[in-house]
Amino acid sequence: MESTQNIREKFGRFRILVVGRANAGKTTLLQRICNTTEKPEIFDREENKIDAAAVQGSVKRGCHNVANELVFRSNRDFVFHDSCGFESGGEDEFTKMKTFVLDRASTTKLKERIHVIWYCIPMDEHHRAITKAEERFFSECDTNNVPVIAVFTKFDALWDDAYGQFKNSGLSRRECSDRAPEHAKKIFANAKIWDRLCETQYPPRDCVCLAEMEKDSADCGPLLQCTTSALGEEAMQMLLISTQRTNMALCIKYAVEK
């Protein structure tokens, strides 16, 4: 087994492409992963820092460079790429994102490879969870063995739906609240969102449901564990585990199993 130091020297930092429509909770999720409330710094491919205000202006005009690197000062060993743009349906944006995936999934420059893709789908709009953007991504985007994790964000919105279904059942408010999270899983299953994704040409490797990510007590452990398992290759697993600093249980679990 290679040492963590050797793996870092070979593969560099852990890179994640984050995909998802606006207001899918992507920024909040990344802040939790890096244990911060600050906005990320932005760099180009040559690691030149970019003015965040200028980038924001470009995004509003419909322009965005997926190759830009988002890095949080609290954990510079994670590098994130944001796909924002193609979800609105633009052909040019989709082509750029697809080209980026194909390039970074197989580049011989190991330190520039993306290691996983998190596709964020918000559950506050679960009736339209799978739009044309999702259909197109999972039917046309061959990620060349880079695992894709479907991340169902804002899952607590389904808790609210479940609570509403219990309100007239004669249960107390406390009982409604206690039962809502479990019933939300049934609502999710009945919507067959995961089933539909699994039937696509290039289905996600796995999925995870995340709730209340805006809270200080938010738990990213399920996503990190899911990602570690999906990576498969031991060197990549070690790279992720050594990079993340929010889940000691994952470190212990991996150490015991190995």
HUSULNOR-V134361 format. One record per backbone hydrogen bond with DSSP energy under -0.5 kcal/mol. NH is the residue of the N-H (numbers start at 1). CO is the residue of the C=O. If there is no record, write none. Layout:
BEGIN
NH;CO / NH;CO
END
This chain:
BEGIN
7;3 / 8;4 / 9;5 / 10;6 / 11;7 / 12;8 / 14;77 / 15;13 / 16;79 / 17;116 / 18;16 / 18;81 / 19;17 / 19;118 / 24;21 / 29;25 / 30;26 / 31;27 / 32;28 / 33;29 / 34;30 / 35;32 / 36;31 / 41;71 / 42;50 / 43;69 / 44;48 / 47;44 / 50;42 / 55;51 / 56;52 / 57;53 / 58;54 / 59;55 / 60;56 / 61;57 / 62;59 / 63;58 / 66;64 / 68;65 / 69;43 / 70;80 / 71;41 / 71;69 / 72;75 / 75;72 / 78;75 / 79;14 / 80;70 / 81;16 / 83;18 / 83;81 / 86;83 / 88;85 / 89;86 / 90;85 / 94;90 / 95;91 / 96;92 / 97;93 / 98;94 / 99;95 / 100;96 / 101;97 / 102;98 / 103;99 / 104;100 / 105;101 / 106;102 / 106;103 / 107;103 / 110;108 / 112;109 / 113;110 / 114;104 / 115;15 / 116;15 / 117;147 / 118;17 / 119;117 / 119;149 / 120;19 / 120;118 / 121;151 / 123;153 / 125;122 / 126;123 / 128;125 / 129;126 / 131;129 / 135;131 / 136;132 / 137;133 / 138;134 / 139;135 / 140;136 / 141;137 / 142;140 / 143;141 / 146;143 / 147;115 / 147;145 / 149;117 / 150;148 / 150;206 / 151;119 / 151;149 / 152;150 / 152;208 / 153;121 / 153;151 / 155;210 / 157;154 / 158;155 / 159;155 / 160;156 / 161;157 / 162;158 / 163;159 / 164;160 / 165;161 / 166;162 / 167;163 / 169;166 / 171;166 / 176;172 / 177;173 / 178;174 / 179;175 / 180;176 / 181;177 / 183;179 / 184;180 / 185;181 / 186;182 / 187;183 / 188;184 / 189;185 / 190;186 / 191;187 / 192;188 / 192;189 / 193;188 / 196;192 / 197;193 / 198;194 / 199;195 / 199;196 / 200;197 / 202;138 / 203;200 / 205;148 / 206;148 / 208;150 / 210;152 / 215;212 / 218;215 / 220;218 / 223;220 / 224;220 / 225;221 / 226;222 / 227;223 / 228;224 / 229;225 / 230;226 / 231;227 / 232;228 / 233;231 / 237;233 / 238;234 / 239;235 / 240;236 / 241;237 / 242;238 / 243;239 / 244;240 / 251;247 / 252;248 / 253;249 / 254;250 / 255;251 / 256;252 / 257;253 / 258;254
END
